[in-house]
Amino acid sequence: MKVFILKKVFGTATLCFLAVILIACSSNQATSISGSAKIPVTTSSQSAREAFDKGQALFDNLQFVQSRSHLERALELDPTFAMAHMLLALSSPSASHFFKSLSDAEVNAGNASQGEQLVIRAFVAQGKNDQTSQLKMLEQLVVLHPRDERAHMFLGNFYNQQQNFDQSVKYFDQAIEIAPSFAGAYNSLGYAHRANENLEQASQAFAKYVKLIPNEANPYDSYAELLLEMGKYKQAIENYKKALVIDPHFGASFAGISIAQSLQNNTLAAQKTTKKMFAAARTPAERMNAKFRSITSYLLADDKKGAMRAAKEMYAIAKIENDHAAMGNIKEYMGDMMLDASKTEKGLKFYSAALEHRQQAKINDANKAQAKRNYLFKAAIAALINKDMKTSISLIAKYTASVKQEGTSFERRRIHELTGYLAINKNDGVVAIKELAQGNITNPIVLYWSAVAYNMSGDKETAIKLANKAAKRNTLSGNMPFARSRALILLDKLSKS
């Protein structure tokens, strides 16, 4: 499993708080020394520090649910423990919990060292979608603590978010050079190599990850995901099962097995797996994730009624929790399902409901503003599906203007995606190729339409390559079910032409 916190596991996130890896540990007592090799951890209580260390060790191995009790204990012993608040935010099960703990970390940051303050300020900036400030804080952190492996990990994960995989590999390698036994760095390095199509190097990184911590679930899960991407479904399932032997609650491995089974056209087995995932869930968030994997399994089998039924069940869990951020995410995915079926009017109703939930959610104003931009994006897609050029051009212009003013790199890529889709509607493959190449290259929908654009321009070879990626890669993406069947049809057509 790739390390991330509070990133919506389906569709395209409007709440995208990508957690990088972990908080560094240093001395065992309170400190505020800056310029040292490692980022200090500041607390007035030795017992709080011990509880924090236990929580961080669990967090390091992606045991987020288990880590929280130790972090909460650390805060009982020292309520001003800024980094404990920070790590509690990163292990949060919901957006509201994330923002509450992040705010507590910010309030108590004055008690911490300069390095700790930079970490907190970087995450505060990320929570506000201020990537310029986030990068500035992380660069300062590396200068202040050049021999801290996690400082380099923070920066590597930032570049990973920007899809600048060469830079992310550089910083992950530096983290490993500093601390060769730092297991998490090999996990992130494996994913970065995979994204860069360096599958052999990814395999080597994951093999090292397994070797370093063979009694943890995530190394087997990460390697299984690589096998899944390579189409080695049987081997992937075997490794996912190894993870589940170690940790029977490891939801990501249940999810991976269900996807592998769906790609083997065994929907019945995939649905049984999602039921096991639901039974093993310990929190509402984990139960929602299980329902989401039920949705994607139904969609991959072209069972739209089953998918909508599972989506309603997922929404009911979020409603009981009064989790408006999650309810908004689910309504958006329902809208995506409608647009995939060309039912644009129904899709827009779901998107309106998603926007309403996000305005009620316990998130900050920056993310509420992003939710409004997200609605413009989805409405523009609906207009393009309807071949309503006037409306689509107007909405694209509004979205572009808003994103250029305060948007993220993720949203800037979406401008290119919309422009590329518009070019396809105009039968302009050349412009579509240029624009979509600047979009989200891990999104199966973008990959599919890129294949269409290349085919439109007469480049059959590249069209086949991209259609294969759309149908068989980025398998954990919630957008895969909306691209796979179309990509397979395109591949069949191209093979016969």
DOPA-706905 format. One line per 2 residues: for each residue x, y, z of C-alpha. Coordinates in Angstrom, 1 decimal, always signed. Example, Ala and Ser with C-alpha at 12.3 -4.5 7.8 and 13.67 -1.06 7.14 Angstrom:
<lumdrens>
+12.3 -4.5 +7.8 ~ +13.7 -1.1 +7.1 $
</lumdrens>
This chain:
<lumdrens>
+0.0 +0.0 +0.0 ~ +1.2 +3.4 -0.9 $
+1.4 +5.6 +2.2 ~ -1.3 +8.3 +2.2 $
-3.7 +9.7 +4.6 ~ -7.2 +11.1 +3.9 $
-6.8 +10.8 +0.2 ~ -10.1 +9.8 -1.2 $
-9.6 +6.2 -2.4 ~ -11.9 +6.6 -5.3 $
-12.5 +9.0 -8.1 ~ -10.7 +12.3 -8.1 $
-10.2 +13.8 -4.7 ~ -11.2 +17.3 -3.7 $
-9.9 +16.5 -0.3 ~ -6.4 +15.3 -1.0 $
-4.2 +15.5 +2.1 ~ -1.4 +13.2 +1.0 $
+0.5 +12.1 +4.0 ~ +4.0 +11.5 +3.4 $
+5.9 +9.3 +5.8 ~ +6.1 +9.7 +9.4 $
+7.7 +12.0 +11.9 ~ +11.4 +11.8 +12.8 $
+12.5 +10.8 +16.2 ~ +15.6 +11.9 +18.0 $
+16.5 +12.4 +21.6 ~ +14.4 +10.8 +24.4 $
+13.8 +14.1 +26.2 ~ +12.5 +17.5 +25.6 $
+14.7 +19.5 +23.2 ~ +14.6 +22.6 +21.0 $
+18.0 +22.3 +19.4 ~ +18.0 +23.2 +15.7 $
+20.6 +22.4 +13.1 ~ +21.1 +18.9 +14.5 $
+21.4 +15.8 +12.3 ~ +17.8 +14.7 +13.1 $
+14.6 +16.6 +13.6 ~ +14.1 +16.7 +17.4 $
+10.9 +15.6 +19.1 ~ +9.9 +18.1 +21.8 $
+7.9 +17.1 +24.9 ~ +8.0 +17.8 +28.6 $
+7.2 +14.2 +29.5 ~ +9.4 +11.2 +29.2 $
+6.3 +8.9 +29.4 ~ +4.6 +10.9 +26.7 $
+7.7 +10.4 +24.5 ~ +7.6 +6.7 +25.1 $
+3.9 +6.5 +24.1 ~ +4.6 +8.7 +21.1 $
+7.5 +6.3 +20.0 ~ +5.1 +3.3 +20.2 $
+2.5 +5.2 +18.2 ~ +5.1 +6.2 +15.6 $
+6.4 +2.7 +15.3 ~ +2.9 +1.4 +14.5 $
+2.3 +4.3 +12.1 ~ +5.6 +3.6 +10.3 $
+4.1 +0.2 +9.5 ~ +0.8 +1.6 +8.4 $
-1.0 +0.3 +11.5 ~ -2.9 +3.6 +11.8 $
-5.8 +2.4 +13.9 ~ -3.5 +0.8 +16.5 $
-1.2 +3.9 +16.5 ~ -3.9 +6.3 +17.6 $
-4.4 +5.0 +21.1 ~ -0.7 +5.5 +21.9 $
-0.7 +9.0 +20.4 ~ -3.8 +9.9 +22.4 $
-2.0 +8.6 +25.5 ~ +1.0 +10.8 +24.7 $
-1.4 +13.8 +24.5 ~ -3.0 +12.9 +27.8 $
+0.4 +13.1 +29.4 ~ +1.5 +16.2 +27.5 $
-1.4 +18.1 +25.9 ~ +1.1 +20.6 +24.3 $
+3.0 +17.8 +22.5 ~ +2.9 +19.3 +19.0 $
+4.3 +16.4 +17.0 ~ +1.9 +14.0 +18.7 $
-1.0 +16.2 +17.5 ~ +0.7 +16.2 +14.0 $
+1.0 +12.4 +13.8 ~ -2.6 +12.1 +15.1 $
-3.7 +14.3 +12.2 ~ -1.9 +12.1 +9.7 $
-3.5 +8.9 +11.1 ~ -7.0 +10.5 +11.1 $
-9.9 +8.4 +9.9 ~ -11.8 +11.5 +8.5 $
-11.3 +15.0 +7.2 ~ -12.9 +16.5 +10.4 $
-10.4 +14.6 +12.6 ~ -7.5 +15.6 +10.3 $
-8.3 +19.4 +10.5 ~ -9.0 +19.3 +14.3 $
-5.6 +17.6 +15.1 ~ -3.8 +19.7 +12.5 $
-5.1 +22.8 +14.2 ~ -4.0 +21.5 +17.6 $
-0.5 +20.9 +16.2 ~ -0.4 +24.4 +14.8 $
-1.5 +26.0 +18.1 ~ +1.1 +24.1 +20.0 $
+3.9 +24.5 +17.5 ~ +5.5 +27.3 +19.5 $
+6.6 +24.7 +22.1 ~ +8.5 +22.7 +19.5 $
+11.9 +23.0 +17.7 ~ +12.4 +24.8 +14.5 $
+12.5 +21.6 +12.5 ~ +9.2 +20.4 +14.0 $
+7.6 +23.8 +13.3 ~ +8.7 +23.5 +9.6 $
+7.0 +20.0 +9.4 ~ +3.8 +21.4 +10.9 $
+3.8 +24.5 +8.8 ~ +4.3 +22.3 +5.7 $
+1.2 +20.2 +6.5 ~ -0.8 +23.3 +7.4 $
+0.1 +24.7 +4.0 ~ -0.8 +21.4 +2.3 $
-4.2 +21.5 +4.1 ~ -4.8 +24.9 +2.7 $
-3.7 +23.7 -0.8 ~ -0.8 +26.1 -0.7 $
+1.8 +24.0 -2.4 ~ +4.3 +26.9 -2.9 $
+4.6 +27.4 +0.8 ~ +4.6 +23.7 +1.4 $
+7.6 +23.2 -0.8 ~ +9.4 +26.2 +0.8 $
+8.9 +24.7 +4.3 ~ +10.2 +21.2 +3.2 $
+13.2 +22.7 +1.4 ~ +14.1 +24.6 +4.5 $
+13.7 +21.4 +6.6 ~ +16.2 +19.5 +4.4 $
+18.7 +22.4 +4.7 ~ +18.2 +22.5 +8.5 $
+18.4 +18.8 +9.0 ~ +20.4 +17.5 +6.0 $
+21.0 +14.1 +7.6 ~ +17.5 +13.3 +8.6 $
+16.1 +10.6 +6.3 ~ +12.5 +11.6 +6.9 $
+13.1 +15.2 +5.9 ~ +14.2 +13.8 +2.5 $
+11.1 +11.5 +2.5 ~ +8.8 +14.5 +3.0 $
+10.4 +16.3 +0.1 ~ +10.3 +13.1 -2.1 $
+6.7 +12.6 -1.4 ~ +5.9 +16.2 -2.3 $
+7.5 +15.7 -5.7 ~ +5.6 +12.4 -6.0 $
+2.4 +14.3 -5.6 ~ +3.5 +16.7 -8.4 $
+4.1 +13.6 -10.6 ~ +7.8 +14.6 -10.8 $
+8.9 +11.1 -10.3 ~ +12.6 +11.7 -11.1 $
+12.8 +14.2 -8.3 ~ +11.0 +11.9 -5.9 $
+13.4 +9.1 -6.7 ~ +16.3 +11.4 -6.0 $
+15.1 +12.2 -2.5 ~ +14.0 +8.7 -1.6 $
+17.5 +7.5 -2.6 ~ +19.0 +10.2 -0.4 $
+16.8 +9.0 +2.5 ~ +18.1 +5.4 +1.9 $
+21.7 +6.7 +1.7 ~ +21.3 +8.3 +5.1 $
+19.5 +5.3 +6.7 ~ +19.9 +2.1 +4.7 $
+17.6 +0.2 +7.0 ~ +14.8 +2.8 +6.8 $
+12.1 +0.5 +5.4 ~ +9.5 +3.1 +4.5 $
+11.9 +4.7 +2.0 ~ +12.0 +1.5 -0.1 $
+8.2 +1.4 -0.2 ~ +8.0 +4.9 -1.5 $
+10.9 +4.3 -3.9 ~ +9.2 +1.3 -5.3 $
+6.0 +3.3 -6.1 ~ +8.0 +6.1 -7.7 $
+9.9 +3.6 -9.9 ~ +6.6 +1.9 -10.8 $
+5.1 +5.3 -11.8 ~ +8.2 +5.9 -14.0 $
+7.7 +2.5 -15.7 ~ +10.9 +1.1 -14.2 $
+9.2 -2.1 -13.0 ~ +12.4 -4.0 -12.4 $
+13.8 -1.3 -10.1 ~ +10.4 -1.2 -8.4 $
+10.5 -4.9 -7.8 ~ +14.0 -4.6 -6.3 $
+12.9 -1.8 -4.0 ~ +9.9 -3.8 -2.8 $
+12.0 -6.9 -2.3 ~ +14.3 -4.9 +0.0 $
+11.3 -3.6 +1.8 ~ +10.1 -7.2 +2.5 $
+13.6 -8.2 +3.6 ~ +13.8 -5.4 +6.1 $
+10.5 -6.0 +7.8 ~ +9.3 -9.5 +6.9 $
+6.8 -9.7 +9.8 ~ +4.8 -6.6 +8.7 $
+1.8 -6.8 +6.2 ~ +2.5 -3.8 +4.0 $
+5.7 -5.0 +2.3 ~ +3.8 -8.0 +0.9 $
+0.9 -5.7 +0.0 ~ +3.1 -3.3 -1.9 $
+4.8 -6.1 -3.8 ~ +1.4 -7.6 -4.6 $
+0.3 -4.3 -6.0 ~ +3.2 -4.3 -8.4 $
+2.4 -7.8 -9.5 ~ -1.2 -6.7 -10.0 $
+0.0 -3.8 -12.3 ~ +2.0 -6.4 -14.2 $
-1.0 -8.5 -14.8 ~ +0.3 -11.3 -12.6 $
-3.0 -11.8 -10.8 ~ -2.4 -15.2 -9.3 $
+1.0 -14.1 -7.8 ~ -0.5 -10.9 -6.6 $
-3.3 -12.7 -4.7 ~ -0.7 -15.0 -3.1 $
+1.2 -12.0 -1.7 ~ -1.9 -10.2 -0.6 $
-2.8 -13.3 +1.3 ~ +0.6 -13.3 +3.0 $
-0.2 -9.8 +4.2 ~ -3.5 -10.9 +5.6 $
-1.9 -13.8 +7.5 ~ +0.2 -11.2 +9.3 $
-2.6 -8.7 +9.8 ~ -6.1 -10.0 +9.2 $
-7.5 -6.4 +9.3 ~ -5.2 -5.1 +6.5 $
-8.0 -3.6 +4.3 ~ -5.7 -2.7 +1.4 $
-4.9 -6.4 +0.8 ~ -8.6 -7.3 +0.7 $
-9.1 -4.5 -1.8 ~ -6.2 -5.8 -4.0 $
-7.5 -9.3 -4.0 ~ -11.0 -8.1 -5.0 $
-9.5 -6.1 -7.9 ~ -7.4 -9.1 -9.1 $
-10.4 -11.3 -9.0 ~ -12.5 -8.8 -10.9 $
-9.8 -8.5 -13.5 ~ -9.9 -12.3 -13.8 $
-13.6 -11.9 -14.5 ~ -14.5 -13.6 -11.2 $
-17.0 -11.1 -9.8 ~ -18.6 -13.6 -7.4 $
-15.2 -14.2 -5.7 ~ -14.5 -10.4 -5.7 $
-17.7 -9.7 -3.9 ~ -17.0 -12.4 -1.4 $
-13.7 -10.8 -0.7 ~ -15.3 -7.3 -0.2 $
-17.6 -8.9 +2.4 ~ -14.6 -10.3 +4.2 $
-13.1 -6.9 +4.1 ~ -16.2 -5.4 +5.6 $
-16.3 -8.1 +8.3 ~ -12.6 -7.3 +9.2 $
-13.2 -3.5 +9.3 ~ -12.7 -1.8 +12.7 $
-13.9 +1.7 +11.9 ~ -16.5 +3.4 +9.8 $
-13.8 +4.5 +7.4 ~ -12.7 +0.9 +6.9 $
-16.3 -0.2 +6.4 ~ -16.8 +2.5 +3.8 $
-13.6 +1.4 +2.0 ~ -15.0 -2.2 +1.9 $
-18.2 -0.9 +0.3 ~ -16.3 +1.1 -2.2 $
-14.4 -2.0 -3.3 ~ -17.8 -3.7 -3.7 $
-18.8 -0.8 -6.0 ~ -15.8 -1.1 -8.2 $
-16.1 -4.8 -8.5 ~ -19.7 -4.4 -9.7 $
-18.7 -1.7 -12.1 ~ -15.9 -3.8 -13.6 $
-18.5 -6.5 -14.2 ~ -20.8 -3.8 -15.8 $
-23.4 -4.3 -13.0 ~ -24.5 -0.7 -12.6 $
-27.5 -1.6 -10.4 ~ -25.3 -3.6 -8.0 $
-22.8 -0.7 -7.9 ~ -25.4 +1.9 -7.1 $
-26.9 -0.4 -4.3 ~ -23.4 -0.7 -2.7 $
-22.9 +3.1 -3.1 ~ -26.1 +3.8 -1.2 $
-24.9 +1.4 +1.5 ~ -21.7 +3.2 +1.7 $
-23.5 +6.6 +1.9 ~ -25.6 +5.2 +4.8 $
-22.5 +4.6 +6.9 ~ -21.2 +8.1 +6.3 $
-24.6 +9.5 +7.1 ~ -24.7 +7.7 +10.5 $
-21.3 +9.3 +11.2 ~ -22.5 +12.7 +10.1 $
-19.4 +12.7 +7.9 ~ -20.2 +15.3 +5.3 $
-16.8 +15.1 +3.6 ~ -17.3 +11.4 +3.0 $
-20.9 +11.9 +2.0 ~ -19.7 +14.4 -0.6 $
-17.1 +12.0 -1.9 ~ -19.7 +9.3 -2.3 $
-22.2 +11.5 -4.0 ~ -19.5 +12.6 -6.4 $
-18.7 +9.0 -7.3 ~ -22.4 +8.4 -7.9 $
-22.3 +11.3 -10.3 ~ -19.4 +9.8 -12.0 $
-21.3 +6.6 -12.4 ~ -24.2 +8.6 -14.0 $
-21.8 +10.4 -16.4 ~ -20.3 +7.1 -17.4 $
-23.8 +6.0 -18.4 ~ -24.3 +9.4 -20.3 $
-27.0 +10.3 -17.7 ~ -25.7 +13.8 -17.3 $
-28.8 +15.4 -15.7 ~ -28.7 +12.8 -12.9 $
-25.0 +13.2 -12.7 ~ -25.3 +16.9 -12.1 $
-27.8 +16.4 -9.3 ~ -25.3 +14.1 -7.5 $
-22.5 +16.7 -8.0 ~ -24.7 +19.4 -6.6 $
-25.4 +17.2 -3.6 ~ -21.7 +16.5 -3.2 $
-20.9 +20.2 -3.3 ~ -23.6 +20.9 -0.6 $
-22.1 +18.2 +1.7 ~ -18.6 +19.6 +1.3 $
-19.8 +23.1 +2.2 ~ -21.2 +21.6 +5.4 $
-18.1 +19.5 +6.2 ~ -15.7 +20.3 +8.9 $
-12.9 +21.3 +6.5 ~ -11.2 +24.6 +5.9 $
-12.3 +27.4 +3.5 ~ -9.5 +26.5 +1.0 $
-11.0 +23.0 +0.5 ~ -14.5 +24.4 +0.4 $
-13.4 +26.7 -2.4 ~ -11.8 +23.7 -4.1 $
-15.0 +21.8 -3.9 ~ -16.7 +24.7 -5.9 $
-14.0 +24.4 -8.5 ~ -14.5 +20.7 -8.6 $
-18.2 +21.2 -9.4 ~ -17.2 +23.4 -12.4 $
-14.9 +20.7 -13.6 ~ -17.6 +18.0 -13.4 $
-20.2 +20.3 -15.0 ~ -17.8 +20.9 -17.9 $
-17.4 +17.2 -18.4 ~ -21.2 +16.8 -18.5 $
-21.5 +19.5 -21.1 ~ -18.8 +17.8 -23.2 $
-20.7 +14.5 -23.0 ~ -23.8 +16.4 -24.2 $
-21.9 +17.9 -27.1 ~ -22.9 +21.3 -25.7 $
-19.9 +23.2 -27.0 ~ -21.1 +26.6 -25.9 $
-21.7 +25.6 -22.3 ~ -18.5 +23.5 -22.1 $
-16.3 +26.3 -23.4 ~ -17.9 +28.7 -20.9 $
-17.4 +26.3 -17.9 ~ -13.8 +25.5 -19.0 $
-13.0 +29.2 -19.0 ~ -14.5 +29.7 -15.6 $
-12.7 +26.7 -14.2 ~ -9.4 +27.8 -15.7 $
-9.7 +31.3 -14.3 ~ -10.5 +30.0 -10.8 $
-7.7 +27.4 -10.8 ~ -5.1 +29.9 -12.1 $
-6.0 +32.2 -9.2 ~ -5.8 +29.7 -6.4 $
-5.6 +26.1 -7.7 ~ -3.3 +23.2 -7.0 $
-1.0 +21.3 -9.5 ~ -3.7 +18.6 -9.5 $
-6.2 +21.2 -10.7 ~ -3.9 +22.7 -13.2 $
-3.5 +19.3 -14.8 ~ -7.2 +19.1 -15.0 $
-7.3 +22.3 -17.1 ~ -5.2 +20.4 -19.7 $
-7.6 +17.5 -19.5 ~ -10.6 +19.6 -20.2 $
-8.9 +21.3 -23.1 ~ -7.9 +17.9 -24.4 $
-11.4 +16.5 -24.2 ~ -12.7 +19.6 -25.9 $
-10.2 +19.1 -28.8 ~ -11.4 +15.5 -29.2 $
-14.9 +16.8 -29.5 ~ -13.6 +19.0 -32.3 $
-11.8 +16.1 -33.9 ~ -8.4 +17.8 -33.3 $
-6.2 +14.9 -32.3 ~ -3.0 +16.9 -32.4 $
-4.2 +19.4 -29.8 ~ -5.8 +16.6 -27.7 $
-2.5 +14.7 -27.6 ~ -0.6 +17.8 -26.5 $
-3.1 +18.8 -23.8 ~ -3.8 +15.3 -22.3 $
+0.0 +14.7 -22.0 ~ +0.0 +17.5 -19.4 $
-2.9 +15.9 -17.5 ~ -2.9 +13.3 -14.8 $
-0.9 +10.5 -16.3 ~ -2.1 +8.0 -13.7 $
-5.8 +8.5 -14.4 ~ -7.1 +5.7 -16.6 $
-9.7 +8.0 -18.1 ~ -7.0 +10.4 -19.3 $
-5.0 +7.4 -20.7 ~ -8.0 +6.1 -22.6 $
-8.8 +9.4 -24.2 ~ -5.1 +9.9 -25.0 $
-5.3 +6.6 -26.9 ~ -8.3 +7.8 -28.8 $
-6.4 +11.0 -29.7 ~ -3.4 +9.1 -31.0 $
-5.7 +6.8 -33.0 ~ -7.4 +9.9 -34.3 $
-4.0 +11.2 -35.4 ~ -3.0 +7.9 -37.1 $
-0.5 +6.7 -34.5 ~ -1.9 +3.2 -34.0 $
+1.2 +2.0 -32.1 ~ +1.0 +4.6 -29.3 $
-2.8 +4.3 -29.2 ~ -2.4 +0.6 -28.4 $
+0.2 +1.2 -25.7 ~ -2.0 +3.8 -24.0 $
-5.2 +1.8 -24.3 ~ -3.4 -1.2 -22.7 $
-2.4 +1.1 -19.8 ~ -5.9 +2.4 -19.4 $
-7.3 -1.2 -19.3 ~ -4.7 -2.9 -17.2 $
-2.7 -0.4 -15.1 ~ -3.4 +2.0 -12.2 $
-5.7 -0.8 -11.0 ~ -6.5 +0.8 -7.6 $
-7.8 +4.0 -9.2 ~ -11.5 +4.5 -8.8 $
-11.5 +5.7 -12.4 ~ -10.4 +2.4 -13.8 $
-13.9 +1.0 -14.1 ~ -14.9 +4.0 -16.2 $
-12.1 +3.4 -18.7 ~ -11.4 -0.4 -18.8 $
-14.3 -1.6 -20.9 ~ -13.9 +1.2 -23.5 $
-10.1 +0.7 -23.6 ~ -10.6 -3.1 -24.3 $
-13.1 -2.3 -27.1 ~ -10.6 +0.1 -28.6 $
-7.8 -2.5 -28.3 ~ -10.0 -5.1 -30.1 $
-10.8 -2.5 -32.8 ~ -7.2 -1.6 -33.3 $
-6.1 -5.3 -33.5 ~ -8.5 -5.8 -36.3 $
-7.6 -2.7 -38.3 $
</lumdrens>
